[in-house]
């Protein structure tokens, strides 16, 4: 099945929604869920989602979203060498360690 066909099927079932919006805020909502406040053509909405894909390109200011992690091309301003597998692997390991610390902290405070 092609990626386009798979995406059409997921959109038809409601598992995936595609839309235009600006990210106002992101925060953890328990488990793997994210509470996303978005501003788009329909005004401001707060959604509970499993994931969010940012397709804005290089103009997005990653540092203003406290619960957003990135690796690869979005880090070019800080880490120019960020497209080769060894660099991506190291960035992914740092993100995994940060997520593990957040998960451990959440378990302790629960």
KAHURA-V27315 format. One record per backbone hydrogen bond with DSSP energy under -1.0 kcal/mol. CO is the residue of the C=O (numbers start at 1). NH is the residue of the N-H. If there is no record, write none. Layout:
# KAHURA-V27315
co	nh
CO	NH
CO	NH
This chain:
# KAHURA-V27315
co	nh
2	6
3	7
4	8
5	9
6	10
7	11
8	12
9	13
10	15
10	16
22	39
25	37
27	35
30	33
33	29
34	49
35	27
36	47
37	24
37	25
38	45
39	22
40	43
43	40
45	38
47	36
49	34
60	62
61	64
62	65
65	68
72	75
73	76
75	78
75	79
80	82
84	88
85	89
86	90
87	91
88	92
89	93
90	94
91	95
92	96
93	97
94	98
95	99
96	100
97	101
98	102
99	103
100	104
101	105
102	106
103	107
104	108
105	109
